[in-house]
Amino acid sequence: MTPRRSGLRPAGGRNRPPPFTFTRLQYTSGDWDVDQRMPSNVLHSLVEYTTIPVAEHERIVPLASPEVFDTGFAYLTGHRLVQFTARERAVFTRYVKGGGFVFADDCNHDIDGLFARSFEAQMATIFGADALQKIPNDHDLYSAFFRFEDGPPTASLELNGWGDDLVHDYLKAITIDGRIAVLYSNKDYGCEWDYDFRNKRFLAEDNTKFSVNIVVYAMTA
């Protein structure tokens, strides 16, 4: 597995770190390939705000593949059932326990929706019933690059009454050895950030800034 890098400024010459790669996990069940414009938007923000070198395109890796271990950051999303095969479960477990970081986002933004219930059940099976815990709003995640004083920013889809018609004022995580290993969101950031990055100029505030925090935390924690 490629270790997470400790610095944000790339060194020159042969010491230049490999570029950050946005890796999406393809799993057998469910619709893993939603919010297809979101990765480009996140990568644009990393270029805009940081000095992190990035690979230009999203990388899609089957969860059952050993290629999962080539990245320090992985994204998992969907609306439907999350039911890992035995091989997928084994790879996910080894990846997370070995130092990998997974950002899982529920596109239903619904605490009782099918994705939420089935993903949480998978995490309970792998890591124990109480492994997923709310993280406090003063967690290092919220100051990893930009500062979010009130914790996770609210998604417009929450405010518009989609999903469970609730604003989720927390994120959950599975923590291993003091670091977040699985970051879990019911807020549907994937769809929130699923637009052409050139449209950011029409926003009063760039809503992808929190994605920068997630990536920086994953690379440095």
C-alpha positions in Angstrom: 0.0 0.0 0.0 1.2 3.5 -0.8 1.7 5.3 2.6 -0.1 8.5 3.2 2.2 11.4 2.6 3.1 13.7 5.5 3.7 17.0 3.6 1.6 19.2 1.5 4.3 20.9 -0.5 5.9 18.7 -3.2 9.6 18.4 -3.2 11.5 18.8 -6.5 13.3 16.3 -8.6 13.3 12.6 -7.7 11.9 13.3 -4.2 8.6 14.6 -5.6 5.8 12.5 -4.1 3.4 10.6 -6.3 0.3 12.5 -7.2 -2.9 12.2 -5.2 -5.3 9.9 -7.0 -9.0 10.0 -6.4 -9.9 6.3 -6.2 -13.5 5.2 -6.4 -14.4 1.7 -5.1 -16.5 -0.5 -7.4 -18.5 -3.0 -5.4 -20.7 -5.8 -6.6 -24.0 -4.7 -5.2 -25.7 -1.3 -5.5 -25.0 1.7 -7.8 -21.4 2.6 -7.0 -20.9 4.9 -10.1 -23.1 7.9 -9.2 -22.0 11.6 -9.0 -19.6 11.2 -11.9 -18.5 14.9 -12.1 -17.7 15.1 -8.5 -14.1 13.8 -8.6 -13.0 16.3 -11.2 -14.5 19.1 -9.0 -12.6 17.9 -6.0 -9.4 17.6 -7.9 -9.9 21.1 -9.3 -10.2 22.4 -5.7 -7.0 20.6 -4.7 -5.2 22.4 -7.5 -6.8 25.7 -6.7 -6.2 25.8 -3.0 -3.2 23.5 -2.3 0.2 22.5 -3.6 -0.7 18.8 -3.6 0.2 17.2 -6.9 -2.9 15.4 -8.4 -3.6 12.8 -11.0 -6.0 14.4 -13.5 -8.6 11.7 -13.7 -10.6 9.6 -11.3 -9.4 6.0 -10.9 -12.0 3.2 -10.5 -10.9 0.1 -8.7 -13.0 -3.0 -8.0 -13.1 -3.5 -4.2 -12.2 -7.2 -4.7 -8.9 -6.2 -6.5 -5.5 -6.0 -5.0 -5.2 -2.6 -6.8 -7.1 -1.2 -3.8 -3.8 -1.3 -1.8 -2.1 1.1 -4.3 -3.9 4.1 -2.9 -4.2 5.9 0.5 -7.6 7.4 -0.3 -10.8 5.6 -1.5 -14.3 6.8 -2.1 -17.5 4.6 -1.8 -21.0 5.8 -2.5 -24.4 4.8 -3.8 -28.2 4.8 -3.2 -28.9 1.1 -3.0 -27.8 -2.0 -1.2 -24.2 -2.4 0.1 -23.6 -6.1 0.4 -19.9 -7.0 0.2 -18.9 -10.3 -1.2 -16.5 -12.4 1.0 -13.6 -11.2 -1.1 -14.7 -7.5 -1.0 -15.1 -7.7 2.8 -11.6 -9.2 3.2 -10.0 -6.5 1.0 -11.9 -3.7 2.7 -10.9 -5.0 6.2 -7.2 -5.4 5.3 -7.1 -2.0 3.5 -8.6 0.0 6.4 -6.7 -1.8 9.1 -3.5 -1.4 7.1 -3.7 2.4 7.1 -6.1 3.1 4.2 -8.7 5.8 4.3 -12.3 5.4 3.0 -14.7 8.3 2.6 -18.2 6.7 2.4 -21.1 9.0 1.4 -24.8 8.2 1.3 -26.4 9.6 -1.8 -29.8 9.3 -0.2 -28.8 11.5 2.7 -31.2 9.4 4.7 -30.3 7.8 8.1 -32.9 5.0 7.5 -32.4 4.6 3.7 -31.2 1.4 2.1 -27.6 2.5 1.6 -27.3 3.8 5.1 -28.8 0.7 6.7 -26.8 -1.8 4.6 -23.5 0.1 4.8 -23.8 0.5 8.6 -24.6 -3.2 8.8 -21.4 -4.0 6.8 -19.3 -1.9 9.1 -20.8 -3.5 12.2 -20.1 -7.0 10.8 -16.5 -6.1 10.0 -15.5 -3.8 12.9 -18.1 -4.4 15.6 -21.6 -3.0 16.5 -20.2 0.2 18.1 -17.4 0.9 15.7 -19.1 3.8 13.8 -19.3 6.8 16.2 -20.2 10.4 15.8 -17.1 12.6 15.6 -17.1 15.9 17.6 -17.3 19.2 15.7 -13.9 20.2 17.0 -12.2 17.2 15.4 -9.0 17.8 13.5 -10.9 17.0 10.3 -12.6 20.4 10.5 -9.4 22.3 10.6 -7.2 20.1 8.4 -7.0 22.9 5.8 -10.0 25.2 6.0 -11.6 25.8 9.4 -15.2 24.7 9.9 -16.2 26.0 13.3 -19.6 24.3 13.3 -18.5 20.9 12.1 -19.7 19.5 8.7 -21.1 22.1 6.3 -24.7 21.7 5.5 -25.6 20.4 2.0 -28.1 22.2 -0.1 -30.0 19.0 -0.6 -30.6 18.7 3.1 -32.0 22.3 3.2 -34.3 21.5 0.2 -36.0 18.7 2.0 -34.7 15.8 0.1 -34.0 12.4 1.7 -35.1 12.2 5.3 -35.8 16.0 5.5 -33.2 16.4 8.2 -30.0 18.4 8.5 -27.4 16.0 9.8 -25.2 18.1 12.1 -22.5 15.4 12.5 -20.4 12.8 10.6 -19.5 9.4 11.8 -16.3 7.5 11.6 -14.4 4.3 12.5 -11.3 5.3 14.3 -8.2 3.1 14.3 -5.1 4.0 16.3 -6.3 7.5 16.8 -7.0 8.3 13.2 -10.2 8.2 11.1 -10.0 5.2 8.9 -13.6 5.2 7.6 -15.4 8.6 7.3 -19.1 8.2 6.9 -21.5 10.9 5.7 -25.3 10.9 5.4 -25.2 14.4 3.9 -24.8 13.5 0.2 -21.7 15.5 -0.4 -21.2 13.5 -3.6 -24.3 15.0 -5.3 -23.6 18.4 -3.7 -20.3 18.5 -5.5 -21.5 16.9 -8.7 -21.3 19.7 -11.1 -18.9 21.2 -13.7 -16.1 22.9 -11.7 -16.3 25.9 -14.0 -19.7 26.7 -12.4 -18.0 27.5 -9.1 -17.7 31.1 -10.2 -21.5 31.4 -9.7 -21.3 30.4 -6.1 -21.0 32.9 -3.2 -18.9 30.3 -1.4 -17.1 27.3 -3.0 -19.0 24.4 -1.5 -16.1 22.0 -2.3 -13.8 23.4 0.3 -14.7 20.7 2.8 -13.5 18.1 0.2 -10.1 19.6 0.5 -10.1 19.0 4.3 -11.1 15.4 3.8 -8.2 14.8 1.4 -5.7 16.7 3.4 -6.7 14.8 6.6 -6.5 11.4 4.7 -3.0 12.3 3.5 -1.6 13.6 6.8 -3.3 11.9 9.7 
